[in-house]
Amino acid sequence: MNNEYPNIGAAIREGRRKKKWKQKELAKILDVSSSLVSLWETNTRIPLGDDLIKIANLLDIVDILFPRYSVELKDKDGDEFSASFLLRDGQSQYAITNMRKEIEELRSRVEKLEQSKDY
């Protein structure tokens, strides 16, 4: 893997382990299969766009995945936005997504699952 870009799979795996979650627990929170989480962690498949931003926020790995190109913004109504900028081959690709509600929903799912221990 090119050293200029982070190892996304390793970052997801380490973020999940720091939270002390199993793959099936993360999968349940994200409403995906545990086999998909495994594919992410082995870099066989890579989460893209909004999914990657959700995972980065949920696992507290935003700084690892977007080390120099992430900023938190607020619009005129005070809603939070996550902006991620990736530079490749001289072209700038960017994604600006209003993630506040979705991230709060994921955190709520985590709290409910931790309380029920129904992983």
Phi and psi in degrees as GROMACS dihedral restraints (atoms count N, CA, C in turn):
[ dihedral_restraints ]
;  ai    aj    ak    al  type     phi  dphi    fc
    3     4     5     6     1   -63.7    20    10
    4     5     6     7     1   127.7    20    10
    6     7     8     9     1   -70.5    20    10
    7     8     9    10     1   -12.6    20    10
    9    10    11    12     1   -70.6    20    10
   10    11    12    13     1   -25.4    20    10
   12    13    14    15     1  -112.5    20    10
   13    14    15    16     1   147.7    20    10
   15    16    17    18     1   -70.1    20    10
   16    17    18    19     1   154.1    20    10
   18    19    20    21     1   -80.3    20    10
   19    20    21    22     1    99.5    20    10
   21    22    23    24     1   -62.0    20    10
   22    23    24    25     1   -44.7    20    10
   24    25    26    27     1   -59.9    20    10
   25    26    27    28     1   -45.2    20    10
   27    28    29    30     1   -64.9    20    10
   28    29    30    31     1   -38.2    20    10
   30    31    32    33     1   -64.7    20    10
   31    32    33    34     1   -41.9    20    10
   33    34    35    36     1   -64.3    20    10
   34    35    36    37     1   -46.3    20    10
   36    37    38    39     1   -59.8    20    10
   37    38    39    40     1   -47.7    20    10
   39    40    41    42     1   -66.8    20    10
   40    41    42    43     1   -39.6    20    10
   42    43    44    45     1   -62.3    20    10
   43    44    45    46     1   -41.9    20    10
   45    46    47    48     1   -65.3    20    10
   46    47    48    49     1   -43.1    20    10
   48    49    50    51     1   -65.8    20    10
   49    50    51    52     1   -37.2    20    10
   51    52    53    54     1   -63.1    20    10
   52    53    54    55     1   -31.8    20    10
   54    55    56    57     1   -79.9    20    10
   55    56    57    58     1    -7.8    20    10
   57    58    59    60     1    63.1    20    10
   58    59    60    61     1    39.0    20    10
   60    61    62    63     1  -104.9    20    10
   61    62    63    64     1   147.0    20    10
   63    64    65    66     1   -84.6    20    10
   64    65    66    67     1   164.6    20    10
   66    67    68    69     1   -57.8    20    10
   67    68    69    70     1   -39.7    20    10
   69    70    71    72     1   -69.1    20    10
   70    71    72    73     1   -27.7    20    10
   72    73    74    75     1   -69.7    20    10
   73    74    75    76     1   -46.0    20    10
   75    76    77    78     1   -61.7    20    10
   76    77    78    79     1   -42.0    20    10
   78    79    80    81     1   -59.7    20    10
   79    80    81    82     1   -42.3    20    10
   81    82    83    84     1   -65.1    20    10
   82    83    84    85     1   -41.5    20    10
   84    85    86    87     1   -61.7    20    10
   85    86    87    88     1   -42.2    20    10
   87    88    89    90     1   -86.9    20    10
   88    89    90    91     1    -4.6    20    10
   90    91    92    93     1    59.3    20    10
   91    92    93    94     1    48.0    20    10
   93    94    95    96     1  -132.0    20    10
   94    95    96    97     1   174.8    20    10
   96    97    98    99     1   -82.0    20    10
   97    98    99   100     1   153.4    20    10
   99   100   101   102     1   -66.9    20    10
  100   101   102   103     1   -27.5    20    10
  102   103   104   105     1   -67.5    20    10
  103   104   105   106     1   -32.2    20    10
  105   106   107   108     1   -67.8    20    10
  106   107   108   109     1   -41.0    20    10
  108   109   110   111     1   -59.3    20    10
  109   110   111   112     1   -42.8    20    10
  111   112   113   114     1   -60.8    20    10
  112   113   114   115     1   -42.6    20    10
  114   115   116   117     1   -62.7    20    10
  115   116   117   118     1   -38.8    20    10
  117   118   119   120     1   -62.5    20    10
  118   119   120   121     1   -47.0    20    10
  120   121   122   123     1   -66.9    20    10
  121   122   123   124     1   -23.2    20    10
  123   124   125   126     1   -98.8    20    10
  124   125   126   127     1     7.5    20    10
  126   127   128   129     1    60.8    20    10
  127   128   129   130     1    22.1    20    10
  129   130   131   132     1   -75.5    20    10
  130   131   132   133     1   -37.4    20    10
  132   133   134   135     1  -130.6    20    10
  133   134   135   136     1   148.7    20    10
  135   136   137   138     1  -120.4    20    10
  136   137   138   139     1   127.6    20    10
  138   139   140   141     1   -67.2    20    10
  139   140   141   142     1   140.1    20    10
  141   142   143   144     1  -118.3    20    10
  142   143   144   145     1   161.3    20    10
  144   145   146   147     1    52.9    20    10
  145   146   147   148     1  -127.8    20    10
  147   148   149   150     1   -59.4    20    10
  148   149   150   151     1   -37.2    20    10
  150   151   152   153     1   -61.4    20    10
  151   152   153   154     1   -43.7    20    10
  153   154   155   156     1   -64.8    20    10
  154   155   156   157     1   -39.9    20    10
  156   157   158   159     1   -66.6    20    10
  157   158   159   160     1   -41.1    20    10
  159   160   161   162     1   -60.7    20    10
  160   161   162   163     1   -47.7    20    10
  162   163   164   165     1   -62.1    20    10
  163   164   165   166     1   -44.9    20    10
  165   166   167   168     1   -59.5    20    10
  166   167   168   169     1   -42.6    20    10
  168   169   170   171     1   -70.3    20    10
  169   170   171   172     1   -44.6    20    10
  171   172   173   174     1   -61.5    20    10
  172   173   174   175     1   -41.6    20    10
  174   175   176   177     1   -93.3    20    10
  175   176   177   178     1     5.1    20    10
  177   178   179   180     1    57.0    20    10
  178   179   180   181     1    44.5    20    10
  180   181   182   183     1  -121.8    20    10
  181   182   183   184     1    22.4    20    10
  183   184   185   186     1   -58.8    20    10
  184   185   186   187     1   -45.1    20    10
  186   187   188   189     1   -64.7    20    10
  187   188   189   190     1   -28.4    20    10
  189   190   191   192     1   -76.7    20    10
  190   191   192   193     1   -45.0    20    10
  192   193   194   195     1   -78.5    20    10
  193   194   195   196     1   -31.0    20    10
  195   196   197   198     1  -129.1    20    10
  196   197   198   199     1    64.5    20    10
  198   199   200   201     1   -61.8    20    10
  199   200   201   202     1   -36.1    20    10
  201   202   203   204     1  -119.2    20    10
  202   203   204   205     1    -2.1    20    10
  204   205   206   207     1  -121.7    20    10
  205   206   207   208     1    16.8    20    10
  207   208   209   210     1  -108.3    20    10
  208   209   210   211     1   139.1    20    10
  210   211   212   213     1  -142.3    20    10
  211   212   213   214     1   150.7    20    10
  213   214   215   216     1  -103.7    20    10
  214   215   216   217     1   132.2    20    10
  216   217   218   219     1  -124.7    20    10
  217   218   219   220     1   161.0    20    10
  219   220   221   222     1  -129.3    20    10
  220   221   222   223     1   138.4    20    10
  222   223   224   225     1   -85.4    20    10
  223   224   225   226     1  -176.3    20    10
  225   226   227   228     1   -63.3    20    10
  226   227   228   229     1   -22.0    20    10
  228   229   230   231     1   -91.6    20    10
  229   230   231   232     1     0.3    20    10
  231   232   233   234     1    87.7    20    10
  232   233   234   235     1     2.9    20    10
  234   235   236   237     1   -72.8    20    10
  235   236   237   238     1   140.5    20    10
  237   238   239   240     1   -83.4    20    10
  238   239   240   241     1   145.5    20    10
  240   241   242   243     1  -129.0    20    10
  241   242   243   244     1   147.4    20    10
  243   244   245   246     1  -110.9    20    10
  244   245   246   247     1   127.3    20    10
  246   247   248   249     1  -119.2    20    10
  247   248   249   250     1   127.0    20    10
  249   250   251   252     1  -123.7    20    10
  250   251   252   253     1   130.2    20    10
  252   253   254   255     1  -118.1    20    10
  253   254   255   256     1   125.7    20    10
  255   256   257   258     1  -118.6    20    10
  256   257   258   259     1   129.7    20    10
  258   259   260   261     1  -105.0    20    10
  259   260   261   262     1   123.0    20    10
  261   262   263   264     1  -138.7    20    10
  262   263   264   265     1   130.6    20    10
  264   265   266   267     1    49.2    20    10
  265   266   267   268     1    39.1    20    10
  267   268   269   270     1    77.7    20    10
  268   269   270   271     1    -3.8    20    10
  270   271   272   273     1  -105.4    20    10
  271   272   273   274     1   139.7    20    10
  273   274   275   276     1   -95.9    20    10
  274   275   276   277     1   123.9    20    10
  276   277   278   279     1  -111.4    20    10
  277   278   279   280     1   138.8    20    10
  279   280   281   282     1  -141.9    20    10
  280   281   282   283     1   154.5    20    10
  282   283   284   285     1  -133.9    20    10
  283   284   285   286     1   124.5    20    10
  285   286   287   288     1  -117.7    20    10
  286   287   288   289     1   120.8    20    10
  288   289   290   291     1  -133.5    20    10
  289   290   291   292     1   134.2    20    10
  291   292   293   294     1   -80.2    20    10
  292   293   294   295     1   103.8    20    10
  294   295   296   297     1  -109.4    20    10
  295   296   297   298     1    -4.7    20    10
  297   298   299   300     1   -53.9    20    10
  298   299   300   301     1   -51.6    20    10
  300   301   302   303     1   -64.7    20    10
  301   302   303   304     1   -42.2    20    10
  303   304   305   306     1   -67.0    20    10
  304   305   306   307     1   -39.4    20    10
  306   307   308   309     1   -66.8    20    10
  307   308   309   310     1   -42.1    20    10
  309   310   311   312     1   -62.9    20    10
  310   311   312   313     1   -37.9    20    10
  312   313   314   315     1   -64.2    20    10
  313   314   315   316     1   -42.0    20    10
  315   316   317   318     1   -63.5    20    10
  316   317   318   319     1   -42.8    20    10
  318   319   320   321     1   -64.0    20    10
  319   320   321   322     1   -36.9    20    10
  321   322   323   324     1   -64.4    20    10
  322   323   324   325     1   -41.4    20    10
  324   325   326   327     1   -60.3    20    10
  325   326   327   328     1   -42.2    20    10
  327   328   329   330     1   -59.9    20    10
  328   329   330   331     1   -49.0    20    10
  330   331   332   333     1   -59.5    20    10
  331   332   333   334     1   -44.4    20    10
  333   334   335   336     1   -64.5    20    10
  334   335   336   337     1   -42.7    20    10
  336   337   338   339     1   -66.5    20    10
  337   338   339   340     1   -38.9    20    10
  339   340   341   342     1   -66.0    20    10
  340   341   342   343     1   -36.4    20    10
  342   343   344   345     1   -70.1    20    10
  343   344   345   346     1   -37.7    20    10
  345   346   347   348     1   -85.9    20    10
  346   347   348   349     1   -20.6    20    10
  348   349   350   351     1    53.7    20    10
  349   350   351   352     1    31.3    20    10
  351   352   353   354     1  -102.1    20    10
  352   353   354   355     1    65.6    20    10
